[in-house]
Every structure is written in C-alpha cells, then in structure tokens.
C-alpha cells in the first residue's frame, strides 16, 4: 500500500489492439513492454521489434 507509483492511464484503444494480437505475440511480451504499449508514447526497441509486422504506415 502506498508503494504504488502514480497510476498511468491505459488507452482503451490500445487495450483492444493488445487483446487482438496473436497469442504467441502476447506471450512473448514482458510486463514492462505491455505497460509501455498501453500507456507510453515511446516504446522500447524490444517492443517495436516484436510488433514490427503489425505496424501500418499512415501517409
């Protein structure tokens, strides 16, 4: 109790995307990568590498 850092807001759209990923991708993600995916604008290189096949270019 009291040892919890400031709660970060989870983006509901990102949660929906996370749930739609293949099981093998979800199982490969660390807790830190999932947290970054859901809450951060900048992702670690390891997360970007694991999800690179799912990126869509917006032009």
mmCIF file as Biopython writes it, N, C-alpha, C and O atoms, coordinates in Angstrom:
data_model
#
loop_
_atom_site.group_PDB
_atom_site.id
_atom_site.type_symbol
_atom_site.label_atom_id
_atom_site.label_alt_id
_atom_site.label_comp_id
_atom_site.label_asym_id
_atom_site.label_entity_id
_atom_site.label_seq_id
_atom_site.pdbx_PDB_ins_code
_atom_site.Cartn_x
_atom_site.Cartn_y
_atom_site.Cartn_z
_atom_site.occupancy
_atom_site.B_iso_or_equiv
_atom_site.auth_seq_id
_atom_site.auth_asym_id
_atom_site.pdbx_PDB_model_num
ATOM 1   N N  . UNK A ? 1  ? 0.851  -1.178  0.000   1.0 0.0 1  A 1 
ATOM 2   C CA . UNK A ? 1  ? 0.000  0.000   0.000   1.0 0.0 1  A 1 
ATOM 3   C C  . UNK A ? 1  ? 0.879  1.217   0.000   1.0 0.0 1  A 1 
ATOM 4   O O  . UNK A ? 1  ? 1.930  1.130   0.635   1.0 0.0 1  A 1 
ATOM 5   N N  . UNK A ? 2  ? 0.616  2.275   -0.585  1.0 0.0 2  A 1 
ATOM 6   C CA . UNK A ? 2  ? 1.430  3.462   -0.538  1.0 0.0 2  A 1 
ATOM 7   C C  . UNK A ? 2  ? 2.733  3.339   -1.308  1.0 0.0 2  A 1 
ATOM 8   O O  . UNK A ? 2  ? 3.416  4.345   -1.500  1.0 0.0 2  A 1 
ATOM 9   N N  . UNK A ? 3  ? 3.105  2.144   -1.756  1.0 0.0 3  A 1 
ATOM 10  C CA . UNK A ? 3  ? 4.339  1.937   -2.501  1.0 0.0 3  A 1 
ATOM 11  C C  . UNK A ? 3  ? 4.057  1.905   -4.008  1.0 0.0 3  A 1 
ATOM 12  O O  . UNK A ? 3  ? 4.923  1.536   -4.801  1.0 0.0 3  A 1 
ATOM 13  N N  . UNK A ? 4  ? 2.834  2.297   -4.392  1.0 0.0 4  A 1 
ATOM 14  C CA . UNK A ? 4  ? 2.398  2.262   -5.779  1.0 0.0 4  A 1 
ATOM 15  C C  . UNK A ? 4  ? 2.702  3.599   -6.450  1.0 0.0 4  A 1 
ATOM 16  O O  . UNK A ? 4  ? 2.202  4.633   -6.007  1.0 0.0 4  A 1 
ATOM 17  N N  . UNK A ? 5  ? 3.518  3.601   -7.520  1.0 0.0 5  A 1 
ATOM 18  C CA . UNK A ? 5  ? 3.772  4.862   -8.208  1.0 0.0 5  A 1 
ATOM 19  C C  . UNK A ? 5  ? 2.488  5.387   -8.835  1.0 0.0 5  A 1 
ATOM 20  O O  . UNK A ? 5  ? 1.487  4.676   -8.915  1.0 0.0 5  A 1 
ATOM 21  N N  . UNK A ? 6  ? 2.529  6.626   -9.273  1.0 0.0 6  A 1 
ATOM 22  C CA . UNK A ? 6  ? 1.359  7.254   -9.885  1.0 0.0 6  A 1 
ATOM 23  C C  . UNK A ? 6  ? 0.743  6.335   -10.933 1.0 0.0 6  A 1 
ATOM 24  O O  . UNK A ? 6  ? 1.431  5.854   -11.833 1.0 0.0 6  A 1 
ATOM 25  N N  . UNK A ? 7  ? -0.564 6.096   -10.806 1.0 0.0 7  A 1 
ATOM 26  C CA . UNK A ? 7  ? -1.257 5.221   -11.766 1.0 0.0 7  A 1 
ATOM 27  C C  . UNK A ? 7  ? -1.260 5.880   -13.129 1.0 0.0 7  A 1 
ATOM 28  O O  . UNK A ? 7  ? -1.577 7.062   -13.264 1.0 0.0 7  A 1 
ATOM 29  N N  . UNK A ? 8  ? -0.898 5.093   -14.151 1.0 0.0 8  A 1 
ATOM 30  C CA . UNK A ? 8  ? -0.888 5.614   -15.511 1.0 0.0 8  A 1 
ATOM 31  C C  . UNK A ? 8  ? -2.204 5.243   -16.180 1.0 0.0 8  A 1 
ATOM 32  O O  . UNK A ? 8  ? -2.782 4.188   -15.917 1.0 0.0 8  A 1 
ATOM 33  N N  . UNK A ? 9  ? -2.655 6.124   -17.037 1.0 0.0 9  A 1 
ATOM 34  C CA . UNK A ? 9  ? -3.940 5.904   -17.719 1.0 0.0 9  A 1 
ATOM 35  C C  . UNK A ? 9  ? -3.745 4.957   -18.897 1.0 0.0 9  A 1 
ATOM 36  O O  . UNK A ? 9  ? -2.888 5.180   -19.752 1.0 0.0 9  A 1 
ATOM 37  N N  . UNK A ? 10 ? -4.541 3.909   -18.931 1.0 0.0 10 A 1 
ATOM 38  C CA . UNK A ? 10 ? -4.491 2.925   -20.011 1.0 0.0 10 A 1 
ATOM 39  C C  . UNK A ? 10 ? -5.398 3.399   -21.140 1.0 0.0 10 A 1 
ATOM 40  O O  . UNK A ? 10 ? -6.555 3.755   -20.916 1.0 0.0 10 A 1 
ATOM 41  N N  . UNK A ? 11 ? -4.862 3.397   -22.342 1.0 0.0 11 A 1 
ATOM 42  C CA . UNK A ? 11 ? -5.607 3.780   -23.534 1.0 0.0 11 A 1 
ATOM 43  C C  . UNK A ? 11 ? -6.517 2.606   -23.930 1.0 0.0 11 A 1 
ATOM 44  O O  . UNK A ? 11 ? -6.013 1.533   -24.261 1.0 0.0 11 A 1 
ATOM 45  N N  . UNK A ? 12 ? -7.846 2.787   -23.904 1.0 0.0 12 A 1 
ATOM 46  C CA . UNK A ? 12 ? -8.769 1.683   -24.224 1.0 0.0 12 A 1 
ATOM 47  C C  . UNK A ? 12 ? -8.564 1.134   -25.647 1.0 0.0 12 A 1 
ATOM 48  O O  . UNK A ? 12 ? -8.712 -0.068  -25.866 1.0 0.0 12 A 1 
ATOM 49  N N  . UNK A ? 13 ? -8.233 1.981   -26.593 1.0 0.0 13 A 1 
ATOM 50  C CA . UNK A ? 13 ? -7.995 1.514   -27.963 1.0 0.0 13 A 1 
ATOM 51  C C  . UNK A ? 13 ? -6.773 0.608   -28.017 1.0 0.0 13 A 1 
ATOM 52  O O  . UNK A ? 13 ? -6.771 -0.397  -28.728 1.0 0.0 13 A 1 
ATOM 53  N N  . UNK A ? 14 ? -5.736 0.963   -27.265 1.0 0.0 14 A 1 
ATOM 54  C CA . UNK A ? 14 ? -4.537 0.117   -27.228 1.0 0.0 14 A 1 
ATOM 55  C C  . UNK A ? 14 ? -4.825 -1.215  -26.557 1.0 0.0 14 A 1 
ATOM 56  O O  . UNK A ? 14 ? -4.287 -2.246  -26.960 1.0 0.0 14 A 1 
ATOM 57  N N  . UNK A ? 15 ? -5.680 -1.198  -25.524 1.0 0.0 15 A 1 
ATOM 58  C CA . UNK A ? 15 ? -6.064 -2.445  -24.858 1.0 0.0 15 A 1 
ATOM 59  C C  . UNK A ? 15 ? -6.777 -3.362  -25.850 1.0 0.0 15 A 1 
ATOM 60  O O  . UNK A ? 15 ? -6.537 -4.569  -25.868 1.0 0.0 15 A 1 
ATOM 61  N N  . UNK A ? 16 ? -7.647 -2.793  -26.668 1.0 0.0 16 A 1 
ATOM 62  C CA . UNK A ? 16 ? -8.363 -3.583  -27.670 1.0 0.0 16 A 1 
ATOM 63  C C  . UNK A ? 16 ? -7.382 -4.193  -28.675 1.0 0.0 16 A 1 
ATOM 64  O O  . UNK A ? 16 ? -7.518 -5.356  -29.054 1.0 0.0 16 A 1 
ATOM 65  N N  . UNK A ? 17 ? -6.397 -3.404  -29.104 1.0 0.0 17 A 1 
ATOM 66  C CA . UNK A ? 17 ? -5.384 -3.911  -30.036 1.0 0.0 17 A 1 
ATOM 67  C C  . UNK A ? 17 ? -4.573 -5.019  -29.373 1.0 0.0 17 A 1 
ATOM 68  O O  . UNK A ? 17 ? -4.324 -6.057  -29.986 1.0 0.0 17 A 1 
ATOM 69  N N  . UNK A ? 18 ? -4.163 -4.807  -28.134 1.0 0.0 18 A 1 
ATOM 70  C CA . UNK A ? 18 ? -3.395 -5.820  -27.417 1.0 0.0 18 A 1 
ATOM 71  C C  . UNK A ? 18 ? -4.168 -7.142  -27.355 1.0 0.0 18 A 1 
ATOM 72  O O  . UNK A ? 18 ? -3.599 -8.212  -27.572 1.0 0.0 18 A 1 
ATOM 73  N N  . UNK A ? 19 ? -5.436 -7.059  -27.063 1.0 0.0 19 A 1 
ATOM 74  C CA . UNK A ? 19 ? -6.266 -8.276  -26.966 1.0 0.0 19 A 1 
ATOM 75  C C  . UNK A ? 19 ? -6.403 -8.984  -28.310 1.0 0.0 19 A 1 
ATOM 76  O O  . UNK A ? 19 ? -6.621 -10.194 -28.353 1.0 0.0 19 A 1 
ATOM 77  N N  . UNK A ? 20 ? -6.276 -8.238  -29.408 1.0 0.0 20 A 1 
ATOM 78  C CA . UNK A ? 20 ? -6.454 -8.836  -30.735 1.0 0.0 20 A 1 
ATOM 79  C C  . UNK A ? 20 ? -5.168 -9.439  -31.306 1.0 0.0 20 A 1 
ATOM 80  O O  . UNK A ? 20 ? -5.199 -10.097 -32.346 1.0 0.0 20 A 1 
ATOM 81  N N  . UNK A ? 21 ? -4.034 -9.214  -30.626 1.0 0.0 21 A 1 
ATOM 82  C CA . UNK A ? 21 ? -2.772 -9.782  -31.108 1.0 0.0 21 A 1 
ATOM 83  C C  . UNK A ? 21 ? -2.778 -11.302 -30.966 1.0 0.0 21 A 1 
ATOM 84  O O  . UNK A ? 21 ? -3.446 -11.846 -30.087 1.0 0.0 21 A 1 
ATOM 85  N N  . UNK A ? 22 ? -2.031 -11.985 -31.837 1.0 0.0 22 A 1 
ATOM 86  C CA . UNK A ? 22 ? -1.924 -13.448 -31.705 1.0 0.0 22 A 1 
ATOM 87  C C  . UNK A ? 22 ? -1.353 -13.843 -30.335 1.0 0.0 22 A 1 
ATOM 88  O O  . UNK A ? 22 ? -0.543 -13.121 -29.752 1.0 0.0 22 A 1 
ATOM 89  N N  . UNK A ? 23 ? -1.787 -14.982 -29.849 1.0 0.0 23 A 1 
ATOM 90  C CA . UNK A ? 23 ? -1.379 -15.466 -28.526 1.0 0.0 23 A 1 
ATOM 91  C C  . UNK A ? 23 ? 0.139  -15.529 -28.398 1.0 0.0 23 A 1 
ATOM 92  O O  . UNK A ? 23 ? 0.687  -15.138 -27.367 1.0 0.0 23 A 1 
ATOM 93  N N  . UNK A ? 24 ? 0.829  -16.018 -29.434 1.0 0.0 24 A 1 
ATOM 94  C CA . UNK A ? 24 ? 2.287  -16.158 -29.330 1.0 0.0 24 A 1 
ATOM 95  C C  . UNK A ? 24 ? 2.975  -14.807 -29.182 1.0 0.0 24 A 1 
ATOM 96  O O  . UNK A ? 24 ? 4.022  -14.720 -28.541 1.0 0.0 24 A 1 
ATOM 97  N N  . UNK A ? 25 ? 2.413  -13.758 -29.758 1.0 0.0 25 A 1 
ATOM 98  C CA . UNK A ? 25 ? 2.984  -12.415 -29.594 1.0 0.0 25 A 1 
ATOM 99  C C  . UNK A ? 25 ? 2.732  -11.936 -28.168 1.0 0.0 25 A 1 
ATOM 100 O O  . UNK A ? 25 ? 3.646  -11.442 -27.507 1.0 0.0 25 A 1 
ATOM 101 N N  . UNK A ? 26 ? 1.494  -12.080 -27.694 1.0 0.0 26 A 1 
ATOM 102 C CA . UNK A ? 26 ? 1.183  -11.642 -26.332 1.0 0.0 26 A 1 
ATOM 103 C C  . UNK A ? 26 ? 2.035  -12.362 -25.302 1.0 0.0 26 A 1 
ATOM 104 O O  . UNK A ? 26 ? 2.475  -11.751 -24.329 1.0 0.0 26 A 1 
ATOM 105 N N  . UNK A ? 27 ? 2.276  -13.651 -25.501 1.0 0.0 27 A 1 
ATOM 106 C CA . UNK A ? 27 ? 3.073  -14.418 -24.548 1.0 0.0 27 A 1 
ATOM 107 C C  . UNK A ? 27 ? 4.544  -13.996 -24.560 1.0 0.0 27 A 1 
ATOM 108 O O  . UNK A ? 27 ? 5.257  -14.204 -23.578 1.0 0.0 27 A 1 
ATOM 109 N N  . UNK A ? 28 ? 4.993  -13.411 -25.656 1.0 0.0 28 A 1 
ATOM 110 C CA . UNK A ? 28 ? 6.399  -13.008 -25.753 1.0 0.0 28 A 1 
ATOM 111 C C  . UNK A ? 28 ? 6.670  -11.653 -25.104 1.0 0.0 28 A 1 
ATOM 112 O O  . UNK A ? 28 ? 7.827  -11.287 -24.893 1.0 0.0 28 A 1 
ATOM 113 N N  . UNK A ? 29 ? 5.610  -10.905 -24.786 1.0 0.0 29 A 1 
ATOM 114 C CA . UNK A ? 29 ? 5.777  -9.565  -24.225 1.0 0.0 29 A 1 
ATOM 115 C C  . UNK A ? 29 ? 6.058  -9.622  -22.728 1.0 0.0 29 A 1 
ATOM 116 O O  . UNK A ? 29 ? 5.436  -10.391 -21.994 1.0 0.0 29 A 1 
ATOM 117 N N  . UNK A ? 30 ? 7.006  -8.795  -22.286 1.0 0.0 30 A 1 
ATOM 118 C CA . UNK A ? 30 ? 7.273  -8.671  -20.854 1.0 0.0 30 A 1 
ATOM 119 C C  . UNK A ? 30 ? 6.242  -7.732  -20.236 1.0 0.0 30 A 1 
ATOM 120 O O  . UNK A ? 30 ? 5.527  -7.028  -20.948 1.0 0.0 30 A 1 
ATOM 121 N N  . UNK A ? 31 ? 6.172  -7.727  -18.916 1.0 0.0 31 A 1 
ATOM 122 C CA . UNK A ? 31 ? 5.261  -6.813  -18.219 1.0 0.0 31 A 1 
ATOM 123 C C  . UNK A ? 31 ? 5.586  -5.370  -18.569 1.0 0.0 31 A 1 
ATOM 124 O O  . UNK A ? 31 ? 4.680  -4.562  -18.775 1.0 0.0 31 A 1 
ATOM 125 N N  . UNK A ? 32 ? 6.866  -5.041  -18.637 1.0 0.0 32 A 1 
ATOM 126 C CA . UNK A ? 32 ? 7.289  -3.682  -18.960 1.0 0.0 32 A 1 
ATOM 127 C C  . UNK A ? 32 ? 6.868  -3.300  -20.377 1.0 0.0 32 A 1 
ATOM 128 O O  . UNK A ? 32 ? 6.459  -2.165  -20.622 1.0 0.0 32 A 1 
ATOM 129 N N  . UNK A ? 33 ? 6.968  -4.253  -21.313 1.0 0.0 33 A 1 
ATOM 130 C CA . UNK A ? 33 ? 6.564  -3.979  -22.691 1.0 0.0 33 A 1 
ATOM 131 C C  . UNK A ? 33 ? 5.052  -3.771  -22.789 1.0 0.0 33 A 1 
ATOM 132 O O  . UNK A ? 33 ? 4.594  -2.894  -23.521 1.0 0.0 33 A 1 
ATOM 133 N N  . UNK A ? 34 ? 4.279  -4.570  -22.059 1.0 0.0 34 A 1 
ATOM 134 C CA . UNK A ? 34 ? 2.823  -4.396  -22.057 1.0 0.0 34 A 1 
ATOM 135 C C  . UNK A ? 34 ? 2.466  -3.036  -21.472 1.0 0.0 34 A 1 
ATOM 136 O O  . UNK A ? 34 ? 1.619  -2.330  -22.020 1.0 0.0 34 A 1 
ATOM 137 N N  . UNK A ? 35 ? 3.102  -2.662  -20.366 1.0 0.0 35 A 1 
ATOM 138 C CA . UNK A ? 35 ? 2.850  -1.357  -19.754 1.0 0.0 35 A 1 
ATOM 139 C C  . UNK A ? 35 ? 3.171  -0.228  -20.728 1.0 0.0 35 A 1 
ATOM 140 O O  . UNK A ? 35 ? 2.409  0.732   -20.843 1.0 0.0 35 A 1 
ATOM 141 N N  . UNK A ? 36 ? 4.294  -0.341  -21.426 1.0 0.0 36 A 1 
ATOM 142 C CA . UNK A ? 36 ? 4.683  0.679   -22.398 1.0 0.0 36 A 1 
ATOM 143 C C  . UNK A ? 36 ? 3.670  0.734   -23.540 1.0 0.0 36 A 1 
ATOM 144 O O  . UNK A ? 36 ? 3.276  1.817   -23.971 1.0 0.0 36 A 1 
ATOM 145 N N  . UNK A ? 37 ? 3.250  -0.429  -24.026 1.0 0.0 37 A 1 
ATOM 146 C CA . UNK A ? 37 ? 2.286  -0.497  -25.119 1.0 0.0 37 A 1 
ATOM 147 C C  . UNK A ? 37 ? 0.989  0.221   -24.741 1.0 0.0 37 A 1 
ATOM 148 O O  . UNK A ? 37 ? 0.434  0.975   -25.540 1.0 0.0 37 A 1 
ATOM 149 N N  . UNK A ? 38 ? 0.517  -0.017  -23.527 1.0 0.0 38 A 1 
ATOM 150 C CA . UNK A ? 38 ? -0.763 0.525   -23.094 1.0 0.0 38 A 1 
ATOM 151 C C  . UNK A ? 38 ? -0.713 2.000   -22.697 1.0 0.0 38 A 1 
ATOM 152 O O  . UNK A ? 38 ? -1.718 2.702   -22.813 1.0 0.0 38 A 1 
ATOM 153 N N  . UNK A ? 39 ? 0.432  2.475   -22.236 1.0 0.0 39 A 1 
ATOM 154 C CA . UNK A ? 39 ? 0.460  3.794   -21.606 1.0 0.0 39 A 1 
ATOM 155 C C  . UNK A ? 39 ? 1.455  4.796   -22.193 1.0 0.0 39 A 1 
ATOM 156 O O  . UNK A ? 39 ? 1.263  6.002   -22.034 1.0 0.0 39 A 1 
ATOM 157 N N  . UNK A ? 40 ? 2.495  4.340   -22.857 1.0 0.0 40 A 1 
ATOM 158 C CA . UNK A ? 40 ? 3.575  5.242   -23.264 1.0 0.0 40 A 1 
ATOM 159 C C  . UNK A ? 40 ? 3.500  5.619   -24.743 1.0 0.0 40 A 1 
ATOM 160 O O  . UNK A ? 40 ? 3.009  4.854   -25.572 1.0 0.0 40 A 1 
ATOM 161 N N  . UNK A ? 41 ? 3.997  6.811   -25.049 1.0 0.0 41 A 1 
ATOM 162 C CA . UNK A ? 41 ? 4.091  7.240   -26.444 1.0 0.0 41 A 1 
ATOM 163 C C  . UNK A ? 41 ? 5.370  6.722   -27.096 1.0 0.0 41 A 1 
ATOM 164 O O  . UNK A ? 41 ? 5.418  6.526   -28.310 1.0 0.0 41 A 1 
ATOM 165 N N  . UNK A ? 42 ? 6.395  6.503   -26.292 1.0 0.0 42 A 1 
ATOM 166 C CA . UNK A ? 42 ? 7.670  5.984   -26.799 1.0 0.0 42 A 1 
ATOM 167 C C  . UNK A ? 42 ? 7.842  4.568   -26.270 1.0 0.0 42 A 1 
ATOM 168 O O  . UNK A ? 42 ? 7.773  4.327   -25.065 1.0 0.0 42 A 1 
ATOM 169 N N  . UNK A ? 43 ? 8.066  3.635   -27.189 1.0 0.0 43 A 1 
ATOM 170 C CA . UNK A ? 43 ? 8.198  2.229   -26.822 1.0 0.0 43 A 1 
ATOM 171 C C  . UNK A ? 43 ? 9.653  1.794   -26.843 1.0 0.0 43 A 1 
ATOM 172 O O  . UNK A ? 43 ? 10.449 2.329   -27.614 1.0 0.0 43 A 1 
ATOM 173 N N  . UNK A ? 44 ? 10.015 0.813   -25.989 1.0 0.0 44 A 1 
ATOM 174 C CA . UNK A ? 44 ? 11.372 0.263   -26.032 1.0 0.0 44 A 1 
ATOM 175 C C  . UNK A ? 44 ? 11.610 -0.458  -27.364 1.0 0.0 44 A 1 
ATOM 176 O O  . UNK A ? 44 ? 10.671 -0.937  -27.999 1.0 0.0 44 A 1 
ATOM 177 N N  . UNK A ? 45 ? 12.861 -0.525  -27.768 1.0 0.0 45 A 1 
ATOM 178 C CA . UNK A ? 45 ? 13.213 -1.181  -29.033 1.0 0.0 45 A 1 
ATOM 179 C C  . UNK A ? 45 ? 12.733 -2.624  -29.077 1.0 0.0 45 A 1 
ATOM 180 O O  . UNK A ? 45 ? 12.319 -3.108  -30.130 1.0 0.0 45 A 1 
ATOM 181 N N  . UNK A ? 46 ? 12.784 -3.314  -27.944 1.0 0.0 46 A 1 
ATOM 182 C CA . UNK A ? 46 ? 12.364 -4.720  -27.914 1.0 0.0 46 A 1 
ATOM 183 C C  . UNK A ? 46 ? 10.884 -4.861  -28.276 1.0 0.0 46 A 1 
ATOM 184 O O  . UNK A ? 46 ? 10.500 -5.810  -28.959 1.0 0.0 46 A 1 
ATOM 185 N N  . UNK A ? 47 ? 10.066 -3.933  -27.825 1.0 0.0 47 A 1 
ATOM 186 C CA . UNK A ? 47 ? 8.640  -3.966  -28.138 1.0 0.0 47 A 1 
ATOM 187 C C  . UNK A ? 47 ? 8.403  -3.641  -29.606 1.0 0.0 47 A 1 
ATOM 188 O O  . UNK A ? 47 ? 7.601  -4.295  -30.273 1.0 0.0 47 A 1 
ATOM 189 N N  . UNK A ? 48 ? 9.102  -2.630  -30.104 1.0 0.0 48 A 1 
ATOM 190 C CA . UNK A ? 48 ? 8.963  -2.262  -31.517 1.0 0.0 48 A 1 
ATOM 191 C C  . UNK A ? 48 ? 9.366  -3.435  -32.414 1.0 0.0 48 A 1 
ATOM 192 O O  . UNK A ? 48 ? 8.724  -3.682  -33.435 1.0 0.0 48 A 1 
ATOM 193 N N  . UNK A ? 49 ? 10.405 -4.143  -32.044 1.0 0.0 49 A 1 
ATOM 194 C CA . UNK A ? 49 ? 10.864 -5.289  -32.836 1.0 0.0 49 A 1 
ATOM 195 C C  . UNK A ? 49 ? 9.808  -6.404  -32.862 1.0 0.0 49 A 1 
ATOM 196 O O  . UNK A ? 49 ? 9.546  -6.991  -33.912 1.0 0.0 49 A 1 
ATOM 197 N N  . UNK A ? 50 ? 9.213  -6.686  -31.712 1.0 0.0 50 A 1 
ATOM 198 C CA . UNK A ? 50 ? 8.213  -7.761  -31.627 1.0 0.0 50 A 1 
ATOM 199 C C  . UNK A ? 50 ? 6.940  -7.422  -32.406 1.0 0.0 50 A 1 
ATOM 200 O O  . UNK A ? 50 ? 6.252  -8.320  -32.891 1.0 0.0 50 A 1 
ATOM 201 N N  . UNK A ? 51 ? 6.627  -6.136  -32.525 1.0 0.0 51 A 1 
ATOM 202 C CA . UNK A ? 51 ? 5.377  -5.726  -33.176 1.0 0.0 51 A 1 
ATOM 203 C C  . UNK A ? 51 ? 5.563  -5.177  -34.589 1.0 0.0 51 A 1 
ATOM 204 O O  . UNK A ? 51 ? 4.602  -4.718  -35.206 1.0 0.0 51 A 1 
ATOM 205 N N  . UNK A ? 52 ? 6.790  -5.221  -35.103 1.0 0.0 52 A 1 
ATOM 206 C CA . UNK A ? 52 ? 7.091  -4.580  -36.390 1.0 0.0 52 A 1 
ATOM 207 C C  . UNK A ? 52 ? 6.215  -5.088  -37.539 1.0 0.0 52 A 1 
ATOM 208 O O  . UNK A ? 52 ? 5.919  -4.326  -38.460 1.0 0.0 52 A 1 
ATOM 209 N N  . UNK A ? 53 ? 5.799  -6.339  -37.507 1.0 0.0 53 A 1 
ATOM 210 C CA . UNK A ? 53 ? 4.977  -6.893  -38.580 1.0 0.0 53 A 1 
ATOM 211 C C  . UNK A ? 53 ? 3.534  -6.402  -38.521 1.0 0.0 53 A 1 
ATOM 212 O O  . UNK A ? 53 ? 2.750  -6.669  -39.431 1.0 0.0 53 A 1 
ATOM 213 N N  . UNK A ? 54 ? 3.184  -5.691  -37.463 1.0 0.0 54 A 1 
ATOM 214 C CA . UNK A ? 54 ? 1.807  -5.225  -37.283 1.0 0.0 54 A 1 
ATOM 215 C C  . UNK A ? 54 ? 1.654  -3.714  -37.459 1.0 0.0 54 A 1 
ATOM 216 O O  . UNK A ? 54 ? 0.548  -3.187  -37.342 1.0 0.0 54 A 1 
ATOM 217 N N  . UNK A ? 55 ? 2.758  -3.015  -37.740 1.0 0.0 55 A 1 
ATOM 218 C CA . UNK A ? 55 ? 2.690  -1.570  -37.956 1.0 0.0 55 A 1 
ATOM 219 C C  . UNK A ? 55 ? 2.046  -1.261  -39.295 1.0 0.0 55 A 1 
ATOM 220 O O  . UNK A ? 55 ? 2.227  -1.994  -40.267 1.0 0.0 55 A 1 
ATOM 221 N N  . UNK A ? 56 ? 1.294  -0.171  -39.340 1.0 0.0 56 A 1 
ATOM 222 C CA . UNK A ? 56 ? 0.670  0.290   -40.571 1.0 0.0 56 A 1 
ATOM 223 C C  . UNK A ? 56 ? 1.178  1.696   -40.847 1.0 0.0 56 A 1 
ATOM 224 O O  . UNK A ? 56 ? 1.108  2.571   -39.984 1.0 0.0 56 A 1 
ATOM 225 N N  . UNK A ? 57 ? 1.689  1.908   -42.054 1.0 0.0 57 A 1 
ATOM 226 C CA . UNK A ? 57 ? 2.131  3.247   -42.447 1.0 0.0 57 A 1 
ATOM 227 C C  . UNK A ? 57 ? 0.928  4.139   -42.698 1.0 0.0 57 A 1 
ATOM 228 O O  . UNK A ? 57 ? 0.039  3.795   -43.477 1.0 0.0 57 A 1 
ATOM 229 N N  . UNK A ? 58 ? 0.907  5.280   -42.036 1.0 0.0 58 A 1 
ATOM 230 C CA . UNK A ? 58 ? -0.154 6.253   -42.281 1.0 0.0 58 A 1 
ATOM 231 C C  . UNK A ? 58 ? 0.426  7.378   -43.100 1.0 0.0 58 A 1 
ATOM 232 O O  . UNK A ? 58 ? 1.239  8.160   -42.607 1.0 0.0 58 A 1 
ATOM 233 N N  . UNK A ? 59 ? 0.014  7.462   -44.347 1.0 0.0 59 A 1 
ATOM 234 C CA . UNK A ? 59 ? 0.539  8.511   -45.237 1.0 0.0 59 A 1 
ATOM 235 C C  . UNK A ? 59 ? -0.553 9.441   -45.665 1.0 0.0 59 A 1 
ATOM 236 O O  . UNK A ? 59 ? -0.302 10.384  -46.415 1.0 0.0 59 A 1 
#
